[in-house]
């Protein structure tokens, strides 16, 4: 797959100070040529709560170029929204042919 378009995704990661407290998020990289695969109806959820507020979560897939350093709990910003990475990214060669793909899948979630 040769991606010439796509969107640029900024990867942010939080660090901790010497006391173990979270510091501000640090920009790790701006990655071009990423592909956002929107969620289907099964991955959208509406959660009412008792505070007269509404929360909507959206789980979808982001295809990132092979070699991108992305980890669980990283925050990804693109298209005016912020998403969190869920779990470990799937980035392995094909088990039978050994083919290394140009992009790998990252499951992300957004809270609106």
HUDASUL-V42809 format. One record per residue. N is the residue number from 0. SS is DSSP state (A for helix, B for strand, O for the rest). Layout:
# HUDASUL-V42809
[[N	SS] [N	SS]]
This chain:
# HUDASUL-V42809
[[0	O] [1	O] [2	O] [3	O] [4	O] [5	O] [6	B] [7	B] [8	B] [9	B] [10	B] [11	B] [12	B] [13	B] [14	B] [15	B] [16	O] [17	O] [18	O] [19	O] [20	O] [21	B] [22	B] [23	B] [24	B] [25	B] [26	B] [27	B] [28	B] [29	B] [30	B] [31	B] [32	B] [33	B] [34	B] [35	B] [36	B] [37	O] [38	O] [39	O] [40	A] [41	A] [42	A] [43	B] [44	B] [45	B] [46	B] [47	B] [48	O] [49	O] [50	O] [51	O] [52	O] [53	B] [54	B] [55	B] [56	B] [57	B] [58	B] [59	B] [60	B] [61	B] [62	B] [63	B] [64	B] [65	O] [66	O] [67	O] [68	O] [69	O] [70	O] [71	O] [72	O] [73	O] [74	B] [75	B] [76	B] [77	B] [78	O] [79	O] [80	B] [81	B] [82	B] [83	B] [84	B] [85	O] [86	O] [87	O] [88	O] [89	B] [90	O] [91	O] [92	O] [93	O] [94	O] [95	O] [96	O] [97	O] [98	O] [99	O] [100	O] [101	O] [102	B] [103	B] [104	B] [105	B] [106	B] [107	B] [108	B] [109	B] [110	B] [111	O]]
